[in-house]
Amino acid sequence: MSAPLVVLVGPMGVGKTTVGALLAERLGVGYRDTDADIVAAQGRTVADIFVEEGEPAFRALEKEAVAQALVQHDGVLALGGGAILDADTRELLSGRRVVYLSMDVEEAVKRTGLNAARPLLAVNPRKQWRELMEARRHLYEEVATAVVPTDGRTPEEVTQAALDALELKEA
């Protein structure tokens, strides 16, 4: 059974995709994103799945995508922001190198604009983002072997901080 070298978790817009690709490059391994897996398999965007089928249907697809990626991928794996909501997924992350990329609401505003293209932030983005983080922060911390703040840092600085936190050597 293969296992990801590193799994990235954190809220939407924190930079998991960007940092994940940089980490994979620096470690000389492949990069995979479970949201991208879902989009490829479903032939539609995450937002479209939310609108057309609802969050529970998306979460079921996400749970399956994460479980598959955790056994199929041996590089850097990024999970969608809500993947850690599922207790089985959190259990599957146990004992793995998991980096929680964190950011505060002001950083989220800068990076994402907290716009309506994010299905969970469509009505009052700042308030909803804060509520999401209040509900999820402890779950991110529960699964993490390292927490890397991203506020005010470039993707390269975050990547280096993740390498340092995990004590991983570049390829």
ZAMARGU-4260 file (C-alpha; in steps of 0.2 Angstrom, whole numbers, plus 5000, padded with zeros to 4 digits):
<rodrens>
0) 5000/5000/5000 | 5007/5017/4995 | 5004/5032/5006 | 5006/5051/5002 | 5022/5058/5008
5) 5012/5074/5014 | 4994/5078/5015 | 4989/5096/5015 | 4973/5102/5024 | 4966/5119/5027
10) 4952/5131/5023 | 4947/5136/5005 | 4959/5148/4998 | 4973/5145/5009 | 4984/5140/4995
15) 4984/5121/4996 | 4985/5119/4977 | 4999/5131/4975 | 5009/5125/4990 | 5006/5107/4986
20) 5013/5109/4969 | 5028/5118/4975 | 5031/5105/4989 | 5029/5091/4976 | 5042/5099/4965
25) 5054/5102/4979 | 5052/5084/4985 | 5053/5076/4968 | 5036/5068/4969 | 5019/5070/4961
30) 5005/5081/4966 | 4987/5077/4968 | 4971/5087/4973 | 4955/5077/4978 | 4944/5092/4973
35) 4952/5090/4955 | 4949/5071/4956 | 4931/5075/4959 | 4929/5088/4945 | 4937/5076/4933
40) 4926/5061/4938 | 4910/5071/4938 | 4913/5082/4923 | 4907/5098/4933 | 4914/5110/4946
45) 4913/5108/4964 | 4901/5123/4965 | 4889/5114/4952 | 4889/5098/4962 | 4884/5109/4978
50) 4870/5118/4968 | 4863/5103/4959 | 4865/5089/4972 | 4868/5098/4988 | 4882/5097/5001
55) 4879/5079/5007 | 4881/5072/4990 | 4897/5082/4987 | 4904/5076/5004 | 4900/5058/4999
60) 4910/5060/4983 | 4924/5069/4993 | 4925/5055/5006 | 4927/5042/4992 | 4940/5052/4983
65) 4950/5055/4998 | 4950/5037/5003 | 4956/5032/4985 | 4969/5045/4985 | 4976/5040/5002
70) 4980/5023/4995 | 4984/5027/4977 | 4995/5042/4978 | 5013/5043/4986 | 5017/5061/4983
75) 5009/5077/4990 | 4990/5076/4992 | 4979/5091/4995 | 4962/5089/5002 | 4947/5100/5000
80) 4943/5112/5014 | 4929/5102/5021 | 4936/5084/5019 | 4941/5084/5038 | 4922/5085/5043
85) 4921/5066/5040 | 4926/5056/5055 | 4931/5041/5044 | 4942/5053/5034 | 4950/5059/5050
90) 4954/5042/5055 | 4962/5038/5038 | 4973/5053/5041 | 4979/5046/5058 | 4998/5042/5058
95) 5001/5052/5042 | 5011/5067/5039 | 4997/5081/5038 | 5001/5099/5037 | 4987/5111/5042
100) 4989/5127/5032 | 4981/5141/5042 | 4975/5159/5039 | 4965/5172/5047 | 4949/5180/5039
105) 4958/5196/5033 | 4970/5185/5024 | 4956/5175/5017 | 4948/5191/5010 | 4964/5196/5002
110) 4966/5179/4994 | 4949/5174/4989 | 4939/5190/4990 | 4927/5178/4999 | 4916/5178/4984
115) 4900/5169/4979 | 4910/5157/4968 | 4913/5148/4984 | 4897/5139/4987 | 4898/5139/5006
120) 4901/5158/5007 | 4887/5164/4995 | 4877/5174/5007 | 4888/5184/5020 | 4905/5178/5016
125) 4915/5185/5030 | 4903/5179/5043 | 4901/5162/5035 | 4920/5160/5034 | 4922/5164/5052
130) 4908/5151/5057 | 4916/5138/5045 | 4933/5141/5054 | 4926/5140/5071 | 4918/5124/5067
135) 4933/5116/5058 | 4949/5123/5066 | 4949/5110/5080 | 4947/5096/5066 | 4961/5103/5056
140) 4972/5104/5072 | 4967/5086/5077 | 4973/5078/5061 | 4989/5089/5059 | 5006/5084/5063
145) 5011/5102/5059 | 5003/5118/5058 | 5010/5131/5046 | 5002/5149/5046 | 5001/5157/5029
150) 4997/5174/5034 | 5008/5187/5025 | 5019/5173/5018 | 5023/5169/5000 | 5019/5152/4993
155) 5038/5149/4993 | 5039/5154/5011 | 5025/5143/5016 | 5033/5128/5006 | 5049/5130/5016
160) 5040/5131/5032 | 5031/5115/5029 | 5047/5106/5024 | 5055/5113/5040 | 5041/5108/5051
165) 5041/5090/5044 | 5060/5089/5043 | 5059/5083/5025 | 5074/5085/5013 | 5072/5091/4996
170) 5075/5079/4981
</rodrens>
